[in-house]
Amino acid sequence: MTQRKGPVAEDLLDRMARKFTVGDGCWQWAGTFDAYGYGYISVKIDGKWRMRKAHRLMYEFLVGPIPDGLTLDHLCRNRGCIRPAHLEPVTRGENVLRGVGPSATAATVMHCPQGHPYDETNTRLRKTPSGVGRVCRKCTSERTIARQKANPEKRAAYRLANREHINALRRAARNRAKEQP
């Protein structure tokens, strides 16, 4: 959205000034809120009334346009605050990780439940219904070995039935190892 100028901007700024209170450092929005706790106000754009988030409008009025590709992070963690000093333009990913939701919480976990580190060599990413999850390679290996030891007959039958395929995979792995220095 571009910086607002002229009588329409002054009218909107006057309307906004009547809808917030100053206290505890935050400028608390006293107007209408959406389902997520963000204040919003009706704005006339191209002759049509549109709902816009109050903190974004206040930031644009007093600081300037929000850079493309960035969103405003409430540094005070108060979604109803419209004070520009409490807002910082950041990427959406950074904003999510600064929050308290499941993604932010999961990002702070550095070890699997069994204590193995989530590092580059021990972590595999996999798709989940809600996005991407981390899988501990050590735990996966331990579960596979335990399953194979619990069912030796099943493993032997599989190897017998798939001998040619298994041998072809081994040959391919050996050839790849020879090609790499």
DRENDREN-291331 format. One record per residue: z, x negated, y of N, C-alpha, C in turn; residue in three letters. Coordinates in pm, whole numbers, plus 50000, padded with zeros to 5 digits. Layout:
! DRENDREN-291331
<node n_up="Z" n_east="X" n_north="Y" ca_up="Z" ca_east="X" ca_north="Y" c_up="Z" c_east="X" c_north="Y" residu="ALA"/>
...
//
This chain:
! DRENDREN-291331
<node n_up="50000" n_east="49915" n_north="49883" ca_up="50000" ca_east="50000" ca_north="50000" c_up="50000" c_east="49910" c_north="50123" residu="MET"/>
<node n_up="49930" n_east="49950" n_north="50227" ca_up="49921" ca_east="49867" ca_north="50346" c_up="50035" c_east="49895" c_north="50442" residu="THR"/>
<node n_up="50055" n_east="49801" n_north="50534" ca_up="50161" ca_east="49816" ca_north="50633" c_up="50129" c_east="49937" c_north="50721" residu="GLN"/>
<node n_up="50229" n_east="50019" n_north="50746" ca_up="50210" ca_east="50142" ca_north="50823" c_up="50227" c_east="50113" c_north="50972" residu="ARG"/>
<node n_up="50143" n_east="50180" n_north="51053" ca_up="50152" ca_east="50163" ca_north="51198" c_up="50125" c_east="50297" c_north="51263" residu="LYS"/>
<node n_up="50166" n_east="50310" n_north="51387" ca_up="50134" ca_east="50429" ca_north="51464" c_up="50237" c_east="50539" c_north="51451" residu="GLY"/>
<node n_up="50204" n_east="50658" n_north="51506" ca_up="50300" ca_east="50769" ca_north="51511" c_up="50340" c_east="50821" c_north="51374" residu="PRO"/>
<node n_up="50248" n_east="50818" n_north="51278" ca_up="50282" ca_east="50867" ca_north="51144" c_up="50389" c_east="50778" c_north="51083" residu="VAL"/>
<node n_up="50376" n_east="50646" n_north="51099" ca_up="50474" ca_east="50552" ca_north="51045" c_up="50609" c_east="50570" c_north="51114" residu="ALA"/>
<node n_up="50607" n_east="50587" n_north="51244" ca_up="50733" ca_east="50606" ca_north="51318" c_up="50802" c_east="50733" c_north="51273" residu="GLU"/>
<node n_up="50725" n_east="50841" n_north="51252" ca_up="50781" ca_east="50966" ca_north="51204" c_up="50844" c_east="50948" c_north="51066" residu="ASP"/>
<node n_up="50774" n_east="50878" n_north="50977" ca_up="50827" ca_east="50855" ca_north="50844" c_up="50952" c_east="50767" c_north="50849" residu="LEU"/>
<node n_up="50949" n_east="50664" n_north="50932" ca_up="51064" ca_east="50576" ca_north="50946" c_up="51185" c_east="50653" c_north="51000" residu="LEU"/>
<node n_up="51161" n_east="50743" n_north="51096" ca_up="51270" ca_east="50828" ca_north="51147" c_up="51326" c_east="50917" c_north="51037" residu="ASP"/>
<node n_up="51238" n_east="50977" n_north="50957" ca_up="51283" ca_east="51062" ca_north="50846" c_up="51366" c_east="50981" c_north="50748" residu="ARG"/>
<node n_up="51320" n_east="50859" n_north="50717" ca_up="51393" ca_east="50775" ca_north="50622" c_up="51528" c_east="50732" c_north="50678" residu="MET"/>
<node n_up="51533" n_east="50705" n_north="50808" ca_up="51659" ca_east="50659" ca_north="50870" c_up="51768" c_east="50765" c_north="50859" residu="ALA"/>
<node n_up="51730" n_east="50891" n_north="50855" ca_up="51828" ca_east="50999" ca_north="50842" c_up="51873" c_east="51019" c_north="50698" residu="ARG"/>
<node n_up="51808" n_east="50950" n_north="50602" ca_up="51836" ca_east="50976" ca_north="50461" c_up="51903" c_east="50861" c_north="50388" residu="LYS"/>
<node n_up="51966" n_east="50768" n_north="50461" ca_up="52042" ca_east="50663" ca_north="50391" c_up="52168" c_east="50630" c_north="50469" residu="PHE"/>
<node n_up="52265" n_east="50578" n_north="50397" ca_up="52392" ca_east="50536" ca_north="50458" c_up="52414" c_east="50388" c_north="50428" residu="THR"/>
<node n_up="52486" n_east="50322" n_north="50517" ca_up="52515" ca_east="50180" ca_north="50500" c_up="52659" c_east="50167" c_north="50451" residu="VAL"/>
<node n_up="52678" n_east="50092" n_north="50342" ca_up="52812" ca_east="50070" ca_north="50291" c_up="52812" c_east="49970" c_north="50177" residu="GLY"/>
<node n_up="52914" n_east="49885" n_north="50170" ca_up="52927" ca_east="49783" ca_north="50065" c_up="52804" c_east="49693" c_north="50056" residu="ASP"/>
<node n_up="52737" n_east="49670" n_north="50168" ca_up="52621" ca_east="49582" ca_north="50168" c_up="52491" c_east="49653" c_north="50137" residu="GLY"/>
<node n_up="52494" n_east="49761" n_north="50060" ca_up="52373" ca_east="49835" ca_north="50023" c_up="52341" c_east="49941" c_north="50127" residu="CYS"/>
<node n_up="52213" n_east="49971" n_north="50139" ca_up="52171" ca_east="50087" ca_north="50217" c_up="52143" c_east="50195" c_north="50113" residu="TRP"/>
<node n_up="52236" n_east="50284" n_north="50094" ca_up="52230" ca_east="50383" ca_north="49985" c_up="52145" c_east="50503" c_north="50025" residu="GLN"/>
<node n_up="52042" n_east="50529" n_north="49947" ca_up="51955" ca_east="50643" ca_north="49970" c_up="52034" c_east="50771" c_north="49947" residu="TRP"/>
<node n_up="52023" n_east="50867" n_north="50041" ca_up="52096" ca_east="50993" ca_north="50030" c_up="51999" c_east="51111" c_north="50014" residu="ALA"/>
<node n_up="51872" n_east="51080" n_north="49997" ca_up="51772" ca_east="51185" ca_north="49979" c_up="51756" c_east="51219" c_north="49831" residu="GLY"/>
<node n_up="51635" n_east="51252" n_north="49792" ca_up="51605" ca_east="51293" ca_north="49655" c_up="51589" c_east="51172" c_north="49565" residu="THR"/>
<node n_up="51631" n_east="51189" n_north="49438" ca_up="51619" ca_east="51082" ca_north="49338" c_up="51530" c_east="51128" c_north="49222" residu="PHE"/>
<node n_up="51464" n_east="51031" n_north="49159" ca_up="51389" ca_east="51065" ca_north="49038" c_up="51480" c_east="51055" c_north="48916" residu="ASP"/>
<node n_up="51426" n_east="51078" n_north="48800" ca_up="51506" ca_east="51079" ca_north="48677" c_up="51565" c_east="50942" c_north="48643" residu="ALA"/>
<node n_up="51512" n_east="50836" n_north="48702" ca_up="51559" ca_east="50700" ca_north="48672" c_up="51657" c_east="50647" c_north="48777" residu="TYR"/>
<node n_up="51689" n_east="50728" n_north="48878" ca_up="51786" ca_east="50688" ca_north="48978" c_up="51728" c_east="50624" c_north="49103" residu="GLY"/>
<node n_up="51595" n_east="50622" n_north="49117" ca_up="51531" ca_east="50566" ca_north="49236" c_up="51510" c_east="50676" c_north="49339" residu="TYR"/>
<node n_up="51539" n_east="50645" n_north="49466" ca_up="51517" ca_east="50740" ca_north="49573" c_up="51369" c_east="50754" c_north="49602" residu="GLY"/>
<node n_up="51327" n_east="50876" n_north="49637" ca_up="51188" ca_east="50894" ca_north="49675" c_up="51177" c_east="50995" c_north="49788" residu="TYR"/>
<node n_up="51061" n_east="50991" n_north="49855" ca_up="51037" ca_east="51075" ca_north="49973" c_up="50890" c_east="51116" c_north="49972" residu="ILE"/>
<node n_up="50863" n_east="51232" n_north="50032" ca_up="50724" ca_east="51280" ca_north="50043" c_up="50656" c_east="51211" c_north="50160" residu="SER"/>
<node n_up="50533" n_east="51165" n_north="50137" ca_up="50456" ca_east="51096" ca_north="50238" c_up="50318" c_east="51159" c_north="50241" residu="VAL"/>
<node n_up="50265" n_east="51181" n_north="50360" ca_up="50131" ca_east="51238" ca_north="50373" c_up="50029" c_east="51124" c_north="50374" residu="LYS"/>
<node n_up="49943" n_east="51121" n_north="50272" ca_up="49841" ca_east="51017" ca_north="50258" c_up="49707" c_east="51086" c_north="50244" residu="ILE"/>
<node n_up="49614" n_east="51054" n_north="50334" ca_up="49481" ca_east="51115" ca_north="50334" c_up="49488" c_east="51268" c_north="50334" residu="ASP"/>
<node n_up="49583" n_east="51321" n_north="50410" ca_up="49595" ca_east="51466" ca_north="50423" c_up="49667" c_east="51535" c_north="50309" residu="GLY"/>
<node n_up="49713" n_east="51460" n_north="50209" ca_up="49784" ca_east="51518" ca_north="50095" c_up="49923" c_east="51459" c_north="50085" residu="LYS"/>
<node n_up="50019" n_east="51544" n_north="50048" ca_up="50156" ca_east="51497" ca_north="50032" c_up="50172" c_east="51430" c_north="49897" residu="TRP"/>
<node n_up="50229" n_east="51311" n_north="49897" ca_up="50254" ca_east="51233" ca_north="49776" c_up="50399" c_east="51187" c_north="49775" residu="ARG"/>
<node n_up="50454" n_east="51174" n_north="49655" ca_up="50590" ca_east="51122" ca_north="49641" c_up="50584" c_east="50970" c_north="49630" residu="MET"/>
<node n_up="50664" n_east="50901" n_north="49709" ca_up="50668" ca_east="50755" ca_north="49708" c_up="50813" c_east="50709" c_north="49699" residu="ARG"/>
<node n_up="50834" n_east="50597" n_north="49633" ca_up="50969" ca_east="50542" ca_north="49618" c_up="51017" c_east="50488" c_north="49752" residu="LYS"/>
<node n_up="51138" n_east="50527" n_north="49788" ca_up="51194" ca_east="50494" ca_north="49919" c_up="51214" c_east="50343" c_north="49937" residu="ALA"/>
<node n_up="51259" n_east="50273" n_north="49832" ca_up="51284" ca_east="50129" ca_north="49848" c_up="51153" c_east="50053" c_north="49871" residu="HIS"/>
<node n_up="51045" n_east="50099" n_north="49811" ca_up="50915" ca_east="50033" ca_north="49832" c_up="50867" c_east="50055" c_north="49976" residu="ARG"/>
<node n_up="50881" n_east="50179" n_north="50025" ca_up="50839" ca_east="50209" ca_north="50162" c_up="50920" c_east="50128" c_north="50263" residu="LEU"/>
<node n_up="51051" n_east="50123" n_north="50245" ca_up="51136" ca_east="50049" ca_north="50339" c_up="51101" c_east="49900" c_north="50338" residu="MET"/>
<node n_up="51075" n_east="49844" n_north="50218" ca_up="51037" ca_east="49704" ca_north="50209" c_up="50906" c_east="49680" c_north="50286" residu="TYR"/>
<node n_up="50809" n_east="49770" n_north="50266" ca_up="50680" ca_east="49753" ca_north="50334" c_up="50693" c_east="49768" c_north="50485" residu="GLU"/>
<node n_up="50780" n_east="49858" n_north="50531" ca_up="50802" ca_east="49875" ca_north="50675" c_up="50862" c_east="49751" c_north="50737" residu="PHE"/>
<node n_up="50966" n_east="49697" n_north="50674" ca_up="51045" ca_east="49591" ca_north="50737" c_up="51008" c_east="49449" c_north="50697" residu="LEU"/>
<node n_up="50944" n_east="49431" n_north="50583" ca_up="50909" ca_east="49296" ca_north="50537" c_up="50758" c_east="49276" c_north="50536" residu="VAL"/>
<node n_up="50687" n_east="49370" n_north="50478" ca_up="50542" ca_east="49360" ca_north="50467" c_up="50497" c_east="49411" c_north="50333" residu="GLY"/>
<node n_up="50368" n_east="49399" n_north="50304" ca_up="50316" ca_east="49453" ca_north="50178" c_up="50375" c_east="49381" c_north="50056" residu="PRO"/>
<node n_up="50388" n_east="49456" n_north="49949" ca_up="50433" ca_east="49400" ca_north="49821" c_up="50312" c_east="49330" c_north="49759" residu="ILE"/>
<node n_up="50322" n_east="49203" n_north="49724" ca_up="50207" ca_east="49132" ca_north="49668" c_up="50153" c_east="49201" c_north="49543" residu="PRO"/>
<node n_up="50021" n_east="49196" n_north="49526" ca_up="49957" ca_east="49256" ca_north="49408" c_up="50014" c_east="49195" c_north="49281" residu="ASP"/>
<node n_up="50035" n_east="49280" n_north="49182" ca_up="50084" ca_east="49234" ca_north="49053" c_up="50235" c_east="49216" c_north="49046" residu="GLY"/>
<node n_up="50304" n_east="49241" n_north="49158" ca_up="50450" ca_east="49225" ca_north="49158" c_up="50518" c_east="49360" c_north="49179" residu="LEU"/>
<node n_up="50640" n_east="49368" n_north="49137" ca_up="50723" ca_east="49486" ca_north="49155" c_up="50852" c_east="49442" c_north="49223" residu="THR"/>
<node n_up="50926" n_east="49536" n_north="49279" ca_up="51050" ca_east="49500" ca_north="49349" c_up="51168" c_east="49507" c_north="49254" residu="LEU"/>
<node n_up="51246" n_east="49399" n_north="49251" ca_up="51368" ca_east="49393" ca_north="49171" c_up="51487" c_east="49415" c_north="49263" residu="ASP"/>
<node n_up="51576" n_east="49506" n_north="49224" ca_up="51699" ca_east="49529" ca_north="49299" c_up="51800" c_east="49420" c_north="49261" residu="HIS"/>
<node n_up="51819" n_east="49323" n_north="49349" ca_up="51912" ca_east="49214" ca_north="49321" c_up="52056" c_east="49263" c_north="49311" residu="LEU"/>
<node n_up="52085" n_east="49376" n_north="49377" ca_up="52220" ca_east="49432" ca_north="49376" c_up="52242" c_east="49522" c_north="49253" residu="CYS"/>
<node n_up="52139" n_east="49542" n_north="49171" ca_up="52143" ca_east="49626" ca_north="49050" c_up="52167" c_east="49774" c_north="49082" residu="ARG"/>
<node n_up="52153" n_east="49815" n_north="49209" ca_up="52173" ca_east="49953" ca_north="49252" c_up="52036" c_east="50014" c_north="49280" residu="ASN"/>
<node n_up="51988" n_east="50101" n_north="49194" ca_up="51855" ca_east="50159" ca_north="49209" c_up="51842" c_east="50248" c_north="49332" residu="ARG"/>
<node n_up="51953" n_east="50296" n_north="49384" ca_up="51950" ca_east="50380" ca_north="49503" c_up="51951" c_east="50302" c_north="49633" residu="GLY"/>
<node n_up="51957" n_east="50170" n_north="49625" ca_up="51961" ca_east="50085" ca_north="49744" c_up="51820" c_east="50064" c_north="49797" residu="CYS"/>
<node n_up="51803" n_east="50078" n_north="49931" ca_up="51672" ca_east="50056" ca_north="49992" c_up="51674" c_east="49940" c_north="50091" residu="ILE"/>
<node n_up="51780" n_east="49860" n_north="50089" ca_up="51791" ca_east="49746" ca_north="50182" c_up="51694" c_east="49636" c_north="50138" residu="ARG"/>
<node n_up="51600" n_east="49596" n_north="50226" ca_up="51501" ca_east="49494" ca_north="50188" c_up="51562" c_east="49360" c_north="50147" residu="PRO"/>
<node n_up="51678" n_east="49324" n_north="50202" ca_up="51742" ca_east="49198" ca_north="50165" c_up="51789" c_east="49201" c_north="50020" residu="ALA"/>
<node n_up="51803" n_east="49318" n_north="49962" ca_up="51846" ca_east="49332" ca_north="49823" c_up="51728" c_east="49349" c_north="49728" residu="HIS"/>
<node n_up="51606" n_east="49337" n_north="49780" ca_up="51484" ca_east="49356" ca_north="49700" c_up="51405" c_east="49227" c_north="49695" residu="LEU"/>
<node n_up="51356" n_east="49194" n_north="49576" ca_up="51275" ca_east="49072" ca_north="49562" c_up="51150" c_east="49104" c_north="49481" residu="GLU"/>
<node n_up="51033" n_east="49067" n_north="49533" ca_up="50910" ca_east="49087" ca_north="49454" c_up="50906" c_east="48989" c_north="49336" residu="PRO"/>
<node n_up="50894" n_east="49043" n_north="49216" ca_up="50885" ca_east="48962" ca_north="49093" c_up="50784" c_east="49027" c_north="49000" residu="VAL"/>
<node n_up="50745" n_east="48956" n_north="48895" ca_up="50657" ca_east="49016" ca_north="48796" c_up="50734" c_east="49122" c_north="48718" residu="THR"/>
<node n_up="50661" n_east="49211" n_north="48654" ca_up="50726" ca_east="49316" ca_north="48576" c_up="50810" c_east="49256" c_north="48464" residu="ARG"/>
<node n_up="50756" n_east="49153" n_north="48398" ca_up="50830" ca_east="49088" ca_north="48290" c_up="50961" c_east="49028" c_north="48337" residu="GLY"/>
<node n_up="50959" n_east="48961" n_north="48453" ca_up="51080" ca_east="48902" ca_north="48508" c_up="51181" c_east="49011" c_north="48542" residu="GLU"/>
<node n_up="51133" n_east="49122" n_north="48597" ca_up="51220" ca_east="49233" ca_north="48633" c_up="51288" c_east="49291" c_north="48509" residu="ASN"/>
<node n_up="51212" n_east="49306" n_north="48401" ca_up="51268" ca_east="49359" ca_north="48276" c_up="51375" c_east="49264" c_north="48222" residu="VAL"/>
<node n_up="51346" n_east="49135" n_north="48221" ca_up="51441" ca_east="49038" ca_north="48167" c_up="51567" c_east="49023" c_north="48252" residu="LEU"/>
<node n_up="51559" n_east="49055" n_north="48380" ca_up="51678" ca_east="49051" ca_north="48466" c_up="51767" c_east="49172" c_north="48446" residu="ARG"/>
<node n_up="51714" n_east="49276" n_north="48383" ca_up="51788" ca_east="49401" ca_north="48367" c_up="51890" c_east="49396" c_north="48254" residu="GLY"/>
<node n_up="51931" n_east="49515" n_north="48211" ca_up="52033" ca_east="49527" ca_north="48107" c_up="51981" c_east="49607" c_north="47987" residu="VAL"/>
<node n_up="51851" n_east="49631" n_north="47981" ca_up="51793" ca_east="49708" ca_north="47872" c_up="51781" c_east="49628" c_north="47743" residu="GLY"/>
<node n_up="51727" n_east="49690" n_north="47638" ca_up="51714" ca_east="49624" ca_north="47508" c_up="51633" c_east="49494" c_north="47512" residu="PRO"/>
<node n_up="51525" n_east="49491" n_north="47590" ca_up="51443" ca_east="49370" ca_north="47597" c_up="51520" c_east="49254" c_north="47657" residu="SER"/>
<node n_up="51594" n_east="49282" n_north="47764" ca_up="51673" ca_east="49177" ca_north="47829" c_up="51785" c_east="49129" c_north="47738" residu="ALA"/>
<node n_up="51849" n_east="49222" n_north="47669" ca_up="51958" ca_east="49186" ca_north="47578" c_up="51905" c_east="49101" c_north="47463" residu="THR"/>
<node n_up="51792" n_east="49142" n_north="47405" ca_up="51734" ca_east="49068" ca_north="47291" c_up="51690" c_east="48928" c_north="47333" residu="ALA"/>
<node n_up="51644" n_east="48914" n_north="47456" ca_up="51597" ca_east="48782" ca_north="47503" c_up="51711" c_east="48681" c_north="47514" residu="ALA"/>
<node n_up="51835" n_east="48728" n_north="47530" ca_up="51947" ca_east="48636" ca_north="47541" c_up="52001" c_east="48591" c_north="47406" residu="THR"/>
<node n_up="51959" n_east="48655" n_north="47298" ca_up="52005" ca_east="48619" ca_north="47163" c_up="51931" c_east="48494" c_north="47119" residu="VAL"/>
<node n_up="52004" n_east="48388" n_north="47088" ca_up="51943" ca_east="48260" ca_north="47054" c_up="51950" c_east="48225" c_north="46906" residu="MET"/>
<node n_up="52021" n_east="48308" n_north="46826" ca_up="52034" ca_east="48284" ca_north="46683" c_up="52019" c_east="48415" c_north="46607" residu="HIS"/>
<node n_up="51969" n_east="48408" n_north="46484" ca_up="51958" ca_east="48527" ca_north="46400" c_up="52100" c_east="48567" c_north="46354" residu="CYS"/>
<node n_up="52117" n_east="48684" n_north="46295" ca_up="52251" ca_east="48727" ca_north="46252" c_up="52319" c_east="48630" c_north="46154" residu="PRO"/>
<node n_up="52240" n_east="48549" n_north="46080" ca_up="52297" ca_east="48452" ca_north="45988" c_up="52324" c_east="48317" c_north="46054" residu="GLN"/>
<node n_up="52295" n_east="48305" n_north="46183" ca_up="52327" ca_east="48183" ca_north="46256" c_up="52214" c_east="48082" c_north="46268" residu="GLY"/>
<node n_up="52096" n_east="48110" n_north="46213" ca_up="51983" ca_east="48019" ca_north="46226" c_up="51926" c_east="48029" c_north="46368" residu="HIS"/>
<node n_up="51882" n_east="47917" n_north="46425" ca_up="51832" ca_east="47921" ca_north="46564" c_up="51697" c_east="47992" c_north="46576" residu="PRO"/>
<node n_up="51681" n_east="48067" n_north="46683" ca_up="51549" ca_east="48121" ca_north="46718" c_up="51481" c_east="48014" c_north="46802" residu="TYR"/>
<node n_up="51411" n_east="47924" n_north="46734" ca_up="51336" ca_east="47821" ca_north="46806" c_up="51190" c_east="47829" c_north="46762" residu="ASP"/>
<node n_up="51109" n_east="47738" n_north="46814" ca_up="50965" ca_east="47744" ca_north="46789" c_up="50930" c_east="47728" c_north="46641" residu="GLU"/>
<node n_up="51002" n_east="47643" n_north="46570" ca_up="50968" ca_east="47619" ca_north="46430" c_up="51027" c_east="47723" c_north="46336" residu="THR"/>
<node n_up="51135" n_east="47788" n_north="46375" ca_up="51203" ca_east="47881" ca_north="46285" c_up="51180" c_east="48028" c_north="46321" residu="ASN"/>
<node n_up="51093" n_east="48056" n_north="46416" ca_up="51074" ca_east="48194" ca_north="46460" c_up="50929" c_east="48236" c_north="46444" residu="THR"/>
<node n_up="50913" n_east="48356" n_north="46390" ca_up="50781" ca_east="48416" ca_north="46377" c_up="50785" c_east="48547" c_north="46454" residu="ARG"/>
<node n_up="50679" n_east="48575" n_north="46531" ca_up="50671" ca_east="48702" ca_north="46604" c_up="50595" c_east="48802" c_north="46519" residu="LEU"/>
<node n_up="50643" n_east="48927" n_north="46519" ca_up="50572" ca_east="49030" ca_north="46444" c_up="50570" c_east="49158" c_north="46528" residu="ARG"/>
<node n_up="50464" n_east="49236" n_north="46504" ca_up="50451" ca_east="49363" ca_north="46575" c_up="50549" c_east="49463" c_north="46519" residu="LYS"/>
<node n_up="50609" n_east="49538" n_north="46608" ca_up="50700" ca_east="49646" ca_north="46570" c_up="50653" c_east="49772" c_north="46642" residu="THR"/>
<node n_up="50703" n_east="49888" n_north="46603" ca_up="50662" ca_east="50010" ca_north="46674" c_up="50695" c_east="50007" c_north="46823" residu="PRO"/>
<node n_up="50796" n_east="49931" n_north="46863" ca_up="50835" ca_east="49926" ca_north="47004" c_up="50784" c_east="49801" c_north="47076" residu="SER"/>
<node n_up="50701" n_east="49721" n_north="47012" ca_up="50648" ca_east="49601" ca_north="47078" c_up="50640" c_east="49484" c_north="46984" residu="GLY"/>
<node n_up="50707" n_east="49375" n_north="47020" ca_up="50705" ca_east="49252" ca_north="46940" c_up="50849" c_east="49213" c_north="46909" residu="VAL"/>
<node n_up="50873" n_east="49175" n_north="46784" ca_up="51008" ca_east="49134" ca_north="46744" c_up="51007" c_east="48993" c_north="46689" residu="GLY"/>
<node n_up="51123" n_east="48930" n_north="46684" ca_up="51136" ca_east="48794" ca_north="46631" c_up="51189" c_east="48803" c_north="46489" residu="ARG"/>
<node n_up="51135" n_east="48717" n_north="46402" ca_up="51177" ca_east="48711" ca_north="46262" c_up="51218" c_east="48567" c_north="46232" residu="VAL"/>
<node n_up="51332" n_east="48549" n_north="46169" ca_up="51381" ca_east="48417" ca_north="46132" c_up="51309" c_east="48372" c_north="46005" residu="CYS"/>
<node n_up="51237" n_east="48261" n_north="46013" ca_up="51163" ca_east="48209" ca_north="45897" c_up="51257" c_east="48167" c_north="45784" residu="ARG"/>
<node n_up="51371" n_east="48107" n_north="45818" ca_up="51467" ca_east="48061" ca_north="45718" c_up="51521" c_east="48180" c_north="45638" residu="LYS"/>
<node n_up="51557" n_east="48288" n_north="45707" ca_up="51607" ca_east="48407" ca_north="45637" c_up="51499" c_east="48469" c_north="45549" residu="CYS"/>
<node n_up="51375" n_east="48472" n_north="45599" ca_up="51264" ca_east="48526" ca_north="45520" c_up="51245" c_east="48443" c_north="45394" residu="THR"/>
<node n_up="51250" n_east="48311" n_north="45408" ca_up="51236" ca_east="48222" ca_north="45293" c_up="51349" c_east="48244" c_north="45192" residu="SER"/>
<node n_up="51471" n_east="48254" n_north="45242" ca_up="51586" ca_east="48274" ca_north="45152" c_up="51576" c_east="48408" c_north="45078" residu="GLU"/>
<node n_up="51530" n_east="48512" n_north="45146" ca_up="51514" ca_east="48643" ca_north="45080" c_up="51405" c_east="48637" c_north="44973" residu="ARG"/>
<node n_up="51297" n_east="48567" n_north="45003" ca_up="51186" ca_east="48555" ca_north="44907" c_up="51232" c_east="48480" c_north="44783" residu="THR"/>
<node n_up="51301" n_east="48369" n_north="44801" ca_up="51351" ca_east="48290" ca_north="44687" c_up="51448" c_east="48373" c_north="44604" residu="ILE"/>
<node n_up="51538" n_east="48445" n_north="44668" ca_up="51634" ca_east="48528" ca_north="44595" c_up="51564" c_east="48637" c_north="44516" residu="ALA"/>
<node n_up="51461" n_east="48699" n_north="44576" ca_up="51385" ca_east="48803" ca_north="44507" c_up="51311" c_east="48745" c_north="44386" residu="ARG"/>
<node n_up="51254" n_east="48627" n_north="44403" ca_up="51181" ca_east="48564" ca_north="44293" c_up="51274" c_east="48524" c_north="44179" residu="GLN"/>
<node n_up="51393" n_east="48473" n_north="44213" ca_up="51489" ca_east="48436" ca_north="44109" c_up="51543" c_east="48558" c_north="44036" residu="LYS"/>
<node n_up="51553" n_east="48671" n_north="44107" ca_up="51604" ca_east="48793" ca_north="44045" c_up="51503" c_east="48855" c_north="43949" residu="ALA"/>
<node n_up="51374" n_east="48827" n_north="43967" ca_up="51268" ca_east="48886" ca_north="43884" c_up="51172" c_east="48779" c_north="43831" residu="ASN"/>
<node n_up="51219" n_east="48685" n_north="43745" ca_up="51131" ca_east="48578" ca_north="43699" c_up="51013" c_east="48630" c_north="43616" residu="PRO"/>
<node n_up="51033" n_east="48738" n_north="43541" ca_up="50924" ca_east="48792" ca_north="43459" c_up="50813" c_east="48847" c_north="43548" residu="GLU"/>
<node n_up="50851" n_east="48916" n_north="43652" ca_up="50752" ca_east="48973" ca_north="43744" c_up="50672" c_east="48862" c_north="43811" residu="LYS"/>
<node n_up="50739" n_east="48754" n_north="43850" ca_up="50670" ca_east="48641" ca_north="43915" c_up="50573" c_east="48575" c_north="43818" residu="ARG"/>
<node n_up="50618" n_east="48554" n_north="43694" ca_up="50531" ca_east="48492" ca_north="43593" c_up="50409" c_east="48579" c_north="43565" residu="ALA"/>
<node n_up="50427" n_east="48710" n_north="43557" ca_up="50316" ca_east="48801" ca_north="43532" c_up="50217" c_east="48797" c_north="43649" residu="ALA"/>
<node n_up="50267" n_east="48792" n_north="43772" ca_up="50181" ca_east="48786" ca_north="43889" c_up="50099" c_east="48656" c_north="43888" residu="TYR"/>
<node n_up="50166" n_east="48545" n_north="43860" ca_up="50097" ca_east="48416" ca_north="43858" c_up="49990" c_east="48411" c_north="43751" residu="ARG"/>
<node n_up="50019" n_east="48470" n_north="43635" ca_up="49921" ca_east="48472" ca_north="43527" c_up="49800" c_east="48557" c_north="43565" residu="LEU"/>
<node n_up="49823" n_east="48673" n_north="43624" ca_up="49715" ca_east="48763" ca_north="43661" c_up="49632" c_east="48710" c_north="43778" residu="ALA"/>
<node n_up="49690" n_east="48627" n_north="43863" ca_up="49622" ca_east="48579" ca_north="43984" c_up="49604" c_east="48428" c_north="43984" residu="ASN"/>
<node n_up="49596" n_east="48368" n_north="43866" ca_up="49588" ca_east="48223" ca_north="43855" c_up="49473" c_east="48164" c_north="43935" residu="ARG"/>
<node n_up="49353" n_east="48221" n_north="43922" ca_up="49237" ca_east="48165" ca_north="43992" c_up="49254" c_east="48172" c_north="44144" residu="GLU"/>
<node n_up="49303" n_east="48284" n_north="44191" ca_up="49324" ca_east="48301" ca_north="44335" c_up="49428" c_east="48201" c_north="44386" residu="HIS"/>
<node n_up="49537" n_east="48184" n_north="44313" ca_up="49643" ca_east="48091" ca_north="44353" c_up="49589" c_east="47949" c_north="44356" residu="ILE"/>
<node n_up="49512" n_east="47910" n_north="44254" ca_up="49455" ca_east="47775" ca_north="44250" c_up="49358" c_east="47753" c_north="44365" residu="ASN"/>
<node n_up="49278" n_east="47855" n_north="44400" ca_up="49186" ca_east="47843" ca_north="44512" c_up="49262" c_east="47823" c_north="44643" residu="ALA"/>
<node n_up="49373" n_east="47894" n_north="44660" ca_up="49455" ca_east="47876" ca_north="44780" c_up="49513" c_east="47736" c_north="44787" residu="LEU"/>
<node n_up="49558" n_east="47684" n_north="44672" ca_up="49614" ca_east="47548" ca_north="44669" c_up="49507" c_east="47445" c_north="44704" residu="ARG"/>
<node n_up="49386" n_east="47461" n_north="44648" ca_up="49278" ca_east="47367" ca_north="44679" c_up="49244" c_east="47369" c_north="44829" residu="ARG"/>
<node n_up="49238" n_east="47490" n_north="44885" ca_up="49208" ca_east="47502" ca_north="45028" c_up="49316" c_east="47434" c_north="45113" residu="ALA"/>
<node n_up="49442" n_east="47449" n_north="45075" ca_up="49552" ca_east="47386" ca_north="45148" c_up="49542" c_east="47234" c_north="45139" residu="ALA"/>
<node n_up="49509" n_east="47182" n_north="45020" ca_up="49495" ca_east="47037" ca_north="45003" c_up="49380" c_east="46985" c_north="45089" residu="ARG"/>
<node n_up="49268" n_east="47058" n_north="45092" ca_up="49153" ca_east="47015" ca_north="45171" c_up="49186" c_east="47015" c_north="45321" residu="ASN"/>
<node n_up="49259" n_east="47115" n_north="45366" ca_up="49299" ca_east="47118" ca_north="45508" c_up="49389" c_east="47000" c_north="45541" residu="ARG"/>
<node n_up="49481" n_east="46966" n_north="45447" ca_up="49573" ca_east="46854" ca_north="45470" c_up="49496" c_east="46723" c_north="45477" residu="ALA"/>
<node n_up="49390" n_east="46708" n_north="45396" ca_up="49310" ca_east="46585" ca_north="45400" c_up="49233" c_east="46572" c_north="45529" residu="LYS"/>
<node n_up="49188" n_east="46685" n_north="45586" ca_up="49107" ca_east="46682" ca_north="45709" c_up="49190" c_east="46646" c_north="45831" residu="GLU"/>
<node n_up="49318" n_east="46678" n_north="45831" ca_up="49402" ca_east="46648" ca_north="45945" c_up="49452" c_east="46503" c_north="45936" residu="GLN"/>
<node n_up="49454" n_east="46431" n_north="46051" ca_up="49496" ca_east="46290" ca_north="46048" c_up="49645" c_east="46274" c_north="46024" residu="PRO"/>
//
